[in-house]
Amino acid sequence: MNLPVNPPILPMLAKRIDELPVGQDWIFEPKWDGFRAVIFRDRDEILIQSRDAKSLNRYFPELLEPLNAQLPARCVLDGEIVVAKNDGLDFEELQLRIHPAASRVKLLSRQSPASMVFFDLLCEGNRDWRSEPFEQRREKLESLLASAVPPIYLTPATRELNVASDWFRRFEGAGLDGVIAKPISDTYQPDKRVMFKVKHERDCDCVVAGFRWHKGGDGTAIGSLLLGLFDGSGALQHVGVCASFTQINRQELVRLLAPYRNNALADHPWKSWAEPTSSDAPRRMPGSQSRWSHGKNLAWEPLRPELVVEIAYEHMQGTRFRHMAQFRRWRTDKKPRDCTYEQLEVVPPHELKAIFARDI
């Protein structure tokens, strides 16, 4: 490729804030829950580059022809790959696309085709747009994608705080993460957190049924706690992990959890997960390896499921937390059996077509 902006270019990032900023210096957009991608096109050459600068071309073959047909002959655009099904985004379907077998990818591309949602412009023709303020990049992007048709989309954007607040409330059920706030005067700054994001956060009480050692800290530092919730049948389901502890907290946790390690596996509800040849092997398990783990050591240590912790989470993906949960406090006043799915807030889906509407 021979563009004003050549790969690899890491995308611009956002830092988290608690509330949407006020004033006239912002453009707000829905925060898409998909795979971040920077698209490079130099005539017949197209590269779908991931957030970590790897090629995604082989995993989303159905996007290559639409990108070739609808994008300018020479350009670099920033956006998100999503899979939209029914009334919302389906991140689990999207994850399935990163598969080593080309035949599997081809099948999934027909069954659950991906869409590309664009929200920034890095270059077009011979012009590098990165040094231009965002409001001008947005105007140019709107003109370039004025005739776009599915599966190519331009993300909705607004300068109105009340509209952005409405998006934040209504669109969560459709699988969106929250709202992005972009300063209208900012340049495009690769790999820097210069945008802002407001994401959903809720509290939940979970059973602590295991843990993983911190990397390089076996026996001396806890890395993460394995969380569980009881389903309607009374089975304890693994729903995710919480981590992000300080080094001092990691060491303190070793002492705090020590009594609950005694004879923990004997009657543990996840005992079968410690058996590599178990019939449960295809399921998600705290200690299992998958193509998502990239060789990480996911070995886990069982705990008697007697401790309850309050955590903060963003939203659910099926029966699990979509992202890593955050530790809030221990709940010594609560019984483990009270930690059920019933305490979770279920957000009704909002039709995805409302999010893609051009007149927002």
C-alpha positions as CSV (number, residue, x, y, z in Angstrom):
1,M,0.0,0.0,0.0
2,N,1.1,3.5,-0.7
3,L,-1.2,5.8,1.3
4,P,-0.7,9.0,3.3
5,V,-1.4,6.8,6.3
6,N,0.0,3.3,6.0
7,P,-0.5,0.3,8.3
8,P,0.1,-0.5,11.0
9,I,-1.8,2.4,12.8
10,L,-3.2,1.7,16.2
11,P,-6.6,3.3,16.7
12,M,-7.4,6.2,19.0
13,L,-8.8,5.1,22.4
14,A,-11.1,6.5,25.1
15,K,-10.8,6.9,28.8
16,R,-13.7,6.2,31.2
17,I,-15.6,9.0,32.9
18,D,-18.6,8.9,35.2
19,E,-21.0,11.3,33.4
20,L,-21.4,12.8,29.9
21,P,-19.7,16.1,29.6
22,V,-21.8,19.3,29.2
23,G,-21.2,22.2,26.8
24,Q,-21.0,22.8,23.1
25,D,-17.5,21.3,22.5
26,W,-18.6,17.6,22.2
27,I,-19.9,15.2,19.6
28,F,-21.5,12.1,21.1
29,E,-21.8,8.7,19.5
30,P,-23.2,5.3,20.6
31,K,-20.4,3.0,21.9
32,W,-20.5,-0.1,19.8
33,D,-19.7,-3.5,21.3
34,G,-17.7,-5.3,18.6
35,F,-14.2,-5.7,17.1
36,R,-12.4,-2.4,16.6
37,A,-11.0,-2.2,13.1
38,V,-9.1,0.3,11.0
39,I,-9.8,-0.2,7.3
40,F,-7.0,0.6,4.7
41,R,-7.9,0.7,1.1
42,D,-5.5,1.4,-1.8
43,R,-7.6,0.7,-4.9
44,D,-7.7,-3.2,-5.1
45,E,-5.9,-3.7,-1.8
46,I,-7.9,-3.8,1.4
47,L,-6.7,-4.5,4.9
48,I,-9.0,-4.9,7.8
49,Q,-6.7,-4.2,10.7
50,S,-7.5,-5.2,14.3
51,R,-7.0,-3.1,17.4
52,D,-3.6,-4.8,17.9
53,A,-2.5,-4.3,14.3
54,K,-3.3,-7.8,13.0
55,S,-5.2,-8.6,9.8
56,L,-8.8,-9.7,10.1
57,N,-9.4,-10.2,6.4
58,R,-9.6,-14.0,6.6
59,Y,-12.2,-13.8,9.4
60,F,-14.6,-11.5,7.7
61,P,-14.6,-12.3,3.9
62,E,-18.1,-11.0,3.4
63,L,-17.0,-7.4,4.2
64,L,-14.3,-7.2,1.5
65,E,-16.6,-6.8,-1.5
66,P,-18.8,-4.1,0.2
67,L,-15.8,-2.2,1.3
68,N,-14.3,-2.3,-2.1
69,A,-17.6,-1.2,-3.7
70,Q,-18.5,1.6,-1.3
71,L,-15.3,3.2,0.1
72,P,-13.2,5.8,-1.8
73,A,-10.5,4.2,-3.9
74,R,-7.8,5.3,-1.5
75,C,-8.7,5.9,2.2
76,V,-8.2,4.9,5.8
77,L,-11.3,4.7,8.1
78,D,-11.8,3.8,11.7
79,G,-14.7,1.8,12.9
80,E,-16.2,-1.3,14.5
81,I,-17.1,-4.7,13.2
82,V,-20.4,-5.9,14.7
83,V,-22.9,-8.8,14.2
84,A,-26.5,-7.7,14.5
85,K,-29.1,-10.3,15.1
86,N,-32.8,-9.9,16.1
87,D,-33.0,-6.8,18.2
88,G,-29.4,-6.3,19.1
89,L,-25.7,-7.0,18.7
90,D,-24.4,-10.5,19.3
91,F,-20.8,-10.4,20.6
92,E,-20.7,-14.2,21.1
93,E,-21.5,-14.7,17.4
94,L,-18.7,-12.3,16.6
95,Q,-16.2,-14.1,18.7
96,L,-16.9,-17.4,16.9
97,R,-15.6,-15.8,13.7
98,I,-12.0,-16.0,14.9
99,H,-11.6,-19.6,14.0
100,P,-8.6,-21.4,12.4
101,A,-10.8,-23.3,9.9
102,A,-11.6,-21.3,6.7
103,S,-14.6,-23.5,6.1
104,R,-16.1,-22.7,9.5
105,V,-15.5,-18.9,8.9
106,K,-17.2,-19.2,5.5
107,L,-20.2,-20.9,7.0
108,L,-20.6,-18.4,9.8
109,S,-20.1,-15.5,7.4
110,R,-23.3,-16.7,5.6
111,Q,-25.3,-17.6,8.7
112,S,-24.3,-14.5,10.8
113,P,-22.9,-11.9,8.4
114,A,-21.0,-9.0,10.0
115,S,-21.5,-5.3,9.5
116,M,-19.0,-2.4,9.5
117,V,-19.9,0.8,11.4
118,F,-17.5,3.7,10.7
119,F,-16.9,6.7,13.0
120,D,-13.7,8.4,12.0
121,L,-11.5,9.3,9.0
122,L,-7.7,9.2,8.9
123,C,-7.1,9.8,5.2
124,E,-8.8,10.0,1.8
125,G,-7.0,10.2,-1.6
126,N,-3.7,11.9,-1.0
127,R,-4.8,13.9,2.0
128,D,-3.9,13.0,5.6
129,W,-6.9,14.0,7.8
130,R,-5.4,13.1,11.2
131,S,-4.3,16.7,12.0
132,E,-7.8,18.1,11.3
133,P,-10.3,18.7,14.1
134,F,-12.8,15.9,14.7
135,E,-15.8,18.0,13.6
136,Q,-14.2,18.4,10.2
137,R,-13.3,14.8,9.9
138,R,-16.8,13.9,10.8
139,E,-18.3,16.2,8.1
140,K,-16.0,14.7,5.5
141,L,-16.8,11.1,6.6
142,E,-20.5,11.9,6.3
143,S,-20.0,13.1,2.7
144,L,-17.9,10.0,1.8
145,L,-20.6,7.6,3.3
146,A,-23.7,9.5,2.2
147,S,-24.7,6.7,-0.1
148,A,-23.6,3.8,2.1
149,V,-25.9,0.8,2.2
150,P,-25.8,-2.3,4.5
151,P,-23.5,-3.8,5.6
152,I,-21.6,-0.5,5.6
153,Y,-22.9,2.1,8.1
154,L,-22.0,5.5,9.4
155,T,-22.5,5.7,13.2
156,P,-25.1,8.2,14.4
157,A,-23.7,11.3,16.1
158,T,-25.2,14.2,17.9
159,R,-24.1,17.4,19.7
160,E,-27.2,17.3,21.9
161,L,-26.6,16.1,25.4
162,N,-30.3,15.1,25.9
163,V,-30.1,12.9,22.8
164,A,-26.9,11.2,24.0
165,S,-28.4,10.7,27.4
166,D,-31.4,9.0,25.8
167,W,-29.1,6.8,23.8
168,F,-27.4,5.8,27.0
169,R,-30.7,4.7,28.6
170,R,-32.4,3.1,25.6
171,F,-29.7,1.4,23.6
172,E,-28.2,-0.8,26.2
173,G,-30.7,-3.6,25.6
174,A,-29.5,-3.7,22.0
175,G,-26.0,-4.6,23.1
176,L,-24.3,-1.2,23.0
177,D,-21.7,-0.4,25.7
178,G,-22.6,3.2,26.4
179,V,-21.8,6.6,24.8
180,I,-18.6,8.0,23.5
181,A,-17.9,11.8,23.9
182,K,-15.4,13.3,21.4
183,P,-14.0,16.8,21.7
184,I,-14.9,18.6,18.4
185,S,-11.4,20.2,18.1
186,D,-9.2,17.1,18.8
187,T,-6.9,15.7,16.2
188,Y,-6.6,11.9,15.5
189,Q,-4.0,10.6,18.0
190,P,-3.3,6.9,17.5
191,D,-3.1,4.7,20.6
192,K,-3.8,7.6,22.9
193,R,-6.8,7.9,25.2
194,V,-8.1,11.3,24.2
195,M,-11.8,10.5,23.8
196,F,-14.1,9.8,26.7
197,K,-16.6,6.9,27.3
198,V,-19.5,6.6,29.8
199,K,-20.4,3.0,30.3
200,H,-23.2,1.2,32.3
201,E,-22.3,-0.1,35.8
202,R,-24.4,-2.1,38.2
203,D,-23.9,-4.0,41.5
204,C,-24.3,-7.7,42.1
205,D,-23.6,-10.1,44.9
206,C,-21.7,-13.2,43.9
207,V,-20.3,-16.4,45.4
208,V,-16.5,-16.7,45.4
209,A,-15.9,-20.3,44.4
210,G,-12.3,-20.2,43.3
211,F,-9.3,-18.1,42.3
212,R,-6.3,-17.8,40.1
213,W,-2.8,-17.0,41.2
214,H,-1.3,-13.7,39.9
215,K,1.2,-14.1,37.1
216,G,4.5,-15.1,38.7
217,G,2.9,-15.0,42.1
218,D,1.9,-18.6,42.8
219,G,1.4,-19.0,46.6
220,T,2.0,-15.3,47.3
221,A,-0.5,-13.2,45.3
222,I,-4.1,-13.7,44.1
223,G,-4.7,-12.6,40.5
224,S,-8.5,-12.9,40.2
225,L,-11.6,-14.3,42.0
226,L,-13.9,-16.7,40.2
227,L,-17.5,-15.7,40.6
228,G,-20.7,-17.8,40.6
229,L,-24.5,-17.2,40.7
230,F,-27.2,-19.9,41.4
231,D,-29.6,-20.5,38.5
232,G,-33.3,-21.5,38.8
233,S,-32.4,-25.2,39.3
234,G,-30.0,-24.5,42.2
235,A,-26.8,-25.0,40.2
236,L,-23.9,-22.6,40.8
237,Q,-22.9,-21.2,37.4
238,H,-19.6,-19.6,36.6
239,V,-20.4,-16.0,35.6
240,G,-17.0,-14.3,35.4
241,V,-14.0,-13.0,37.4
242,C,-13.1,-9.9,39.3
243,A,-9.6,-8.6,39.5
244,S,-7.6,-5.3,39.3
245,F,-6.4,-5.6,42.9
246,T,-3.4,-3.7,44.2
247,Q,-0.3,-5.7,45.1
248,I,-1.0,-5.3,48.8
249,N,-4.6,-6.5,48.3
250,R,-3.3,-9.6,46.3
251,Q,-1.1,-10.6,49.2
252,E,-3.9,-10.0,51.8
253,L,-6.2,-12.2,49.8
254,V,-3.9,-15.1,50.1
255,R,-4.3,-15.0,53.9
256,L,-8.0,-14.3,53.7
257,L,-8.8,-17.1,51.4
258,A,-6.5,-19.7,53.0
259,P,-9.2,-21.2,55.4
260,Y,-11.6,-21.7,52.4
261,R,-9.1,-23.8,50.5
262,N,-9.2,-26.6,53.0
263,N,-10.9,-29.6,51.5
264,A,-12.5,-27.3,48.9
265,L,-12.8,-29.7,46.0
266,A,-14.5,-32.5,47.9
267,D,-18.1,-31.2,47.4
268,H,-17.3,-28.4,45.0
269,P,-20.1,-27.7,42.5
270,W,-17.4,-27.3,39.8
271,K,-15.5,-30.4,40.8
272,S,-15.9,-32.0,37.3
273,W,-14.1,-29.0,35.8
274,A,-10.9,-30.2,37.4
275,E,-11.1,-33.4,35.2
276,P,-9.7,-32.8,31.7
277,T,-11.6,-35.8,30.3
278,S,-14.9,-34.8,31.9
279,S,-18.0,-34.7,29.7
280,D,-18.3,-31.0,30.7
281,A,-15.1,-30.3,28.7
282,P,-16.8,-28.4,25.8
283,R,-18.4,-25.9,28.2
284,R,-16.7,-22.8,29.5
285,M,-14.8,-23.7,32.5
286,P,-12.6,-21.7,34.9
287,G,-9.5,-23.7,34.1
288,S,-10.0,-24.5,30.4
289,Q,-8.0,-23.4,27.5
290,S,-9.5,-21.9,24.4
291,R,-8.5,-20.0,21.3
292,W,-9.3,-16.8,23.2
293,S,-6.8,-17.5,26.0
294,H,-3.7,-17.3,23.7
295,G,-1.8,-19.8,25.7
296,K,-2.4,-18.1,29.1
297,N,-2.3,-20.2,32.2
298,L,-5.9,-20.5,33.3
299,A,-5.4,-23.1,36.0
300,W,-7.7,-22.3,39.0
301,E,-7.8,-23.2,42.7
302,P,-11.1,-24.2,44.2
303,L,-12.6,-22.5,47.3
304,R,-15.5,-23.7,49.4
305,P,-18.3,-21.6,48.1
306,E,-19.0,-19.8,51.4
307,L,-17.8,-16.3,50.7
308,V,-20.0,-13.6,49.1
309,V,-18.6,-10.5,47.4
310,E,-20.3,-7.4,46.0
311,I,-19.0,-6.5,42.6
312,A,-19.7,-3.9,39.9
313,Y,-20.4,-5.1,36.4
314,E,-21.3,-3.4,33.1
315,H,-23.8,-5.8,31.5
316,M,-24.5,-9.5,30.9
317,Q,-23.6,-11.5,27.8
318,G,-26.0,-14.4,28.0
319,T,-25.4,-15.9,31.5
320,R,-22.0,-14.3,32.0
321,F,-20.5,-10.9,32.7
322,R,-19.4,-9.3,29.4
323,H,-16.3,-7.8,30.9
324,M,-14.2,-8.3,34.0
325,A,-16.1,-7.3,37.1
326,Q,-14.7,-4.9,39.8
327,F,-14.4,-5.7,43.5
328,R,-16.5,-3.5,45.8
329,R,-16.7,-5.2,49.2
330,W,-17.2,-8.4,51.1
331,R,-20.8,-9.3,52.1
332,T,-20.4,-11.2,55.3
333,D,-24.1,-10.5,56.0
334,K,-25.4,-12.4,53.0
335,K,-25.8,-16.1,52.5
336,P,-24.3,-17.7,49.3
337,R,-27.7,-19.2,48.4
338,D,-29.1,-15.7,48.0
339,C,-26.7,-15.0,45.1
340,T,-29.0,-15.8,42.2
341,Y,-29.6,-14.5,38.7
342,E,-32.9,-12.9,40.0
343,Q,-31.0,-10.0,41.4
344,L,-29.8,-8.9,38.0
345,E,-31.4,-6.1,36.1
346,V,-32.6,-7.2,32.7
347,V,-32.7,-4.4,30.1
348,P,-35.3,-4.9,27.3
349,P,-33.8,-4.8,23.8
350,H,-34.4,-1.7,21.7
351,E,-34.7,-2.4,18.0
352,L,-31.4,-2.1,16.3
353,K,-32.9,-0.2,13.3
354,A,-33.5,2.7,15.6
355,I,-29.7,2.9,16.3
356,F,-28.9,2.8,12.6
357,A,-31.5,5.4,11.6
358,R,-30.1,8.2,9.6
359,D,-32.3,10.9,11.1
360,I,-31.1,10.6,14.7
